[in-house]
Amino acid sequence: MEPDNIDWYIEPMTFETQHEAFEWISSGPYNEIGYLYTGYQTTDEKLANILLFELVRSNTLHGPRFQVQADYEFLSTGLLYKVWVTPLAEPDAEEKA
């Protein structure tokens, strides 16, 4: 279940290939999620899958920064894919409190 306080970015773009979708995600949404907004909505399954993969990959390679979650919603026009993050507290911040 998604939290109520998500700042969604609603993506209007769709792409025909995985490569195009990867280039689009890499140039914007991947770098902005968790900073400018906390959620991403798209009707393009490729965009959602790539963003989700890259966020989990980043957590694996560089240490966890976010709890990454995904879901989808049935609409009359098709599926709406959702990816959102919840920042994890930094260990030093808890020790200082």
C-alpha positions in Angstrom: 0.0 0.0 0.0 1.4 3.4 -1.0 1.7 6.2 1.4 -0.4 9.4 1.0 2.5 11.8 1.0 4.2 10.9 -2.3 5.1 13.7 -4.6 4.3 12.0 -8.0 5.9 12.8 -11.3 3.5 11.7 -14.0 5.4 10.7 -17.1 3.6 11.5 -20.4 6.3 9.8 -22.6 6.2 6.2 -24.0 8.9 4.4 -26.0 9.1 1.6 -28.4 12.4 0.1 -27.3 14.1 -0.8 -24.1 17.1 1.2 -25.2 15.1 4.4 -25.7 13.4 3.9 -22.3 16.8 3.3 -20.6 18.2 6.5 -22.1 15.1 8.5 -21.0 15.2 7.1 -17.4 19.0 7.7 -17.1 18.8 11.3 -18.3 16.1 12.4 -15.8 13.9 10.4 -13.6 16.6 8.2 -12.1 18.6 11.2 -11.0 15.5 13.1 -9.6 13.6 10.5 -7.7 14.2 10.8 -4.0 15.2 14.5 -4.5 12.7 16.4 -6.6 9.9 13.9 -6.2 9.4 10.6 -4.4 7.1 8.8 -6.9 6.9 8.1 -10.6 3.8 7.1 -12.6 3.8 5.9 -16.2 1.7 3.9 -18.6 4.9 2.5 -20.2 5.9 -0.7 -18.6 9.5 -0.4 -19.9 10.0 2.9 -18.1 8.7 1.5 -14.8 10.8 -1.7 -15.1 14.0 0.2 -15.9 13.6 2.8 -13.1 12.8 0.0 -10.6 15.8 -2.0 -11.7 18.2 0.9 -11.6 17.1 2.0 -8.1 17.5 -1.5 -6.7 20.8 -1.8 -8.5 22.0 1.5 -6.9 20.9 0.3 -3.5 22.9 -2.9 -4.1 26.1 -1.3 -5.4 26.3 1.8 -3.3 24.5 0.8 -0.1 20.8 1.3 0.6 19.6 4.9 0.3 15.9 4.2 -0.3 13.2 1.6 0.3 12.1 1.1 -3.3 8.5 0.0 -3.9 6.3 -0.6 -7.0 2.7 -1.3 -7.8 0.3 -0.9 -10.7 -3.3 0.3 -11.0 -6.0 -0.8 -13.4 -7.5 2.2 -15.3 -10.1 2.2 -18.1 -7.3 3.2 -20.5 -4.9 0.4 -19.4 -2.3 -0.1 -16.6 -0.7 2.7 -14.7 2.7 1.7 -13.3 4.0 3.3 -10.1 7.4 3.3 -8.5 8.2 5.2 -5.3 10.9 5.5 -2.8 11.1 6.2 1.0 14.5 7.5 2.1 16.2 5.4 4.7 17.6 7.2 7.8 21.3 7.6 7.8 23.0 5.7 10.6 24.9 8.8 11.8 21.6 10.8 12.1 20.1 8.2 14.5 23.2 8.2 16.7 23.3 12.0 16.9 19.6 12.2 17.9 
